[in-house]
Amino acid sequence: MSSYVFMALYRPKEGKAEELKRVLEDHVPRLREEGLITSRDTLKLQAADGTLIEIAEWKSKEAMEKAHVTPSIQEIWDRISELAELTNLSSLEEADAMFPNFKPF
């Protein structure tokens, strides 16, 4: 079975960073409850501009696809979207560094 690692980047909307962090506390456990990600340790990082980064491992391509049609996952993703702009690594100042560094959150 082949797995994939995802890196999700969330730039909190103004005044929503702490609420976003609380919502993200449920994100990985919910993915695990649904059997979508592996038990490998996840990374939760914060960029200098406040962008929050989650790195985790899908169990398979099928699990990744299933997440997009699983109501409990859609619910938390909708909540995340209310609190943050989804962004990409290239939008971060750290992306220009040879060895970028982030703080854990």
C-alpha positions in Angstrom: 0.0 0.0 0.0 1.4 3.3 -1.1 1.1 6.4 1.2 1.4 10.1 0.6 2.5 12.9 2.9 0.5 16.1 2.9 1.5 19.5 3.9 -1.5 21.8 4.6 -1.0 25.5 5.1 -3.5 27.7 6.8 -3.1 31.5 7.0 -5.4 32.6 9.9 -7.9 35.4 9.1 -7.4 38.4 11.3 -8.1 37.7 14.9 -8.8 34.0 14.2 -5.4 32.4 15.0 -6.3 31.0 18.4 -9.6 29.7 17.3 -8.0 28.0 14.3 -5.5 26.3 16.5 -8.3 24.9 18.6 -10.1 23.6 15.5 -6.8 22.0 14.3 -6.5 20.1 17.6 -9.4 18.0 16.3 -8.3 17.7 12.7 -5.7 15.0 13.0 -7.6 12.9 15.6 -10.7 13.0 13.3 -8.6 11.9 10.3 -7.3 9.0 12.4 -10.7 8.1 13.7 -11.9 7.8 10.1 -8.9 5.6 9.3 -7.5 8.0 6.7 -4.0 8.8 8.0 -1.3 6.7 9.5 -0.1 6.6 13.1 3.1 8.3 12.1 3.7 11.4 14.2 2.4 14.6 12.6 4.1 18.0 12.6 2.3 21.2 13.5 4.4 24.2 12.6 4.1 27.9 12.5 5.7 30.3 9.9 7.0 33.7 10.8 3.8 35.3 9.3 1.6 33.2 11.5 0.7 30.6 8.9 0.0 27.2 10.5 1.3 24.1 8.8 0.2 20.5 9.3 2.2 17.6 7.9 0.8 14.1 8.1 0.7 10.9 6.1 -2.3 9.5 4.3 -2.8 5.8 4.5 -3.3 5.6 0.7 -4.5 7.4 -2.3 -7.9 5.9 -1.7 -7.9 7.3 1.9 -7.0 10.7 0.5 -9.9 10.6 -1.9 -12.3 9.3 0.8 -11.5 12.3 3.0 -13.1 14.5 0.4 -16.5 12.7 0.7 -16.5 11.9 4.4 -19.0 14.2 6.2 -17.1 14.4 9.5 -13.9 15.5 7.6 -15.9 18.0 5.4 -17.3 19.5 8.6 -13.9 20.3 10.0 -12.5 21.4 6.7 -15.5 23.8 6.3 -14.7 25.2 9.8 -11.0 25.6 8.9 -12.0 27.5 5.7 -14.1 29.9 7.8 -11.0 30.8 9.9 -8.2 30.7 7.5 -7.0 31.2 3.9 -5.5 28.0 2.5 -2.2 28.8 1.0 1.0 27.2 -0.3 4.6 26.9 0.7 5.8 29.3 -1.9 3.8 32.1 -0.3 6.0 31.9 2.8 9.1 34.0 3.4 10.8 30.8 4.6 10.4 29.2 1.2 13.3 31.2 0.0 15.7 29.7 2.5 17.9 26.7 1.7 16.9 25.1 5.1 13.7 26.8 6.2 12.9 26.8 9.9 9.5 26.9 11.6 8.3 27.0 15.2 6.1 24.2 16.6 2.7 25.1 17.7 
